[in-house]
Amino acid sequence: MTHTASRFYHIHLVSDATGETLTRVAQAVTASFSSHQPREHTHTMIRNPARMDEVLAEIDKAPGIVLYTLADSGLKSRLEEKCRDLGLPCVSILDPVIAALTGYLNTEQSPRVGGQHALNENYFSRIKALDFTMMHDDGQHPETLHKADIVIIGISRTSKTPTSIYLANRGLRTANVPYVPGRPLPEELFKLKKPLVVGLVANASVISEIRRKRLDILNDSANGDYVDRRQIAREITELKNLCARNGWPVIDVSRRSIEETAALILNFYQRKEQTA
């Protein structure tokens, strides 16, 4: 069934866990069809027939493509049967990968509902990383920077904090240190051996606009240097020179999302770990 005449379409995301995997897949694939707008219906923690009944009723009311991650074969069968009856595409996004691993490992899978969110060592490692990252936000506790995996240094409004939190969610202890002209950086920063240090910069015009909006929110019109493009350009040049002197990579975040910036930082981190 095709719906080329419609400018929007329904997409149902059905998961027996948090739905995080499905949401990311949906965002990635729907971005390729910018002429049509998706209306997402997220159904999470679907683990019994009663909850599945609710999902099927929603699909009946708003037919559309269905993506799912379900471990229970009975629930999967009911969902697929309903979609067949309605003539709707129904895709298990993990099945091809599971089939590939089954063949490669020459063993059968042992599905576990919500297994990726189990309270295991990896989970608690991420929680510790988040705790560390929040404690070391905006230059706090420089005396323990050496315990970080990654240290981000950047001028104001380069998304240091959200990038740090994103990396912490990947299990990496991430500290961030602001670069402010005239304010000395912590001495501990220049003594680091193990952590990866990365500088963040952006186009002066972009930073000026972001800072201006920030001051508008704070109702602060007195801080002219903060939004002056020439001053910002000097900050950027100073930070680049600092990073060059210390052999720290620099990332321009002007046209990058937090996820893209984090992905580049992860690449630098992995290379550093491989050569350590």
Sequence and secondary structure as in RCSB ss.txt:
>XXXX:A:sequence
MTHTASRFYHIHLVSDATGETLTRVAQAVTASFSSHQPREHTHTMIRNPARMDEVLAEIDKAPGIVLYTLADSGL
KSRLEEKCRDLGLPCVSILDPVIAALTGYLNTEQSPRVGGQHALNENYFSRIKALDFTMMHDDGQHPETLHKADI
VIIGISRTSKTPTSIYLANRGLRTANVPYVPGRPLPEELFKLKKPLVVGLVANASVISEIRRKRLDILNDSANGD
YVDRRQIAREITELKNLCARNGWPVIDVSRRSIEETAALILNFYQRKEQTA
>XXXX:A:secstr
   TT SEEEEEEEESS  HHHHHHHHHHHTT TTSEEEEEEE    SHHHHHHHHHHHHHS  EEEEE   HHH
HHHHHHHHHHHT  EEETTHHHHHHHHHHHTS     TTGGG SSHHHHHHHHHHHHHHHTGGG  GGGGGG SE
EEEE TTS HHHHHHHHHHTT  EEEEE  TTS   GGGGG SSSEEEEEE  HHHHHHHHHHHHHHHT    HH
HH HHHHHHHHHHHHHHHHHHT  EEE TT  HHHHHHHHHHHHHHHHHH 
